[in-house]
Amino acid sequence: PIVEIVNGTSFIAMRSIASKLVPTDEL
């Protein structure tokens, strides 16, 4: 399903952005 793909890519994108903004230790 396209919805699952979009949700997956957006989730990965948010994780990558969060990892850049916040140190991994705080996660």
C-alpha positions, 0 to 999 in steps of 0.5 A: 500500500502507498500509505504504508510506504509514505508513512515509513519514509516520513518516519525514517526522514523524521528519525534522520532529522531528529538524530541530526538535531538531537544527540543519539545519547538523549534518544 
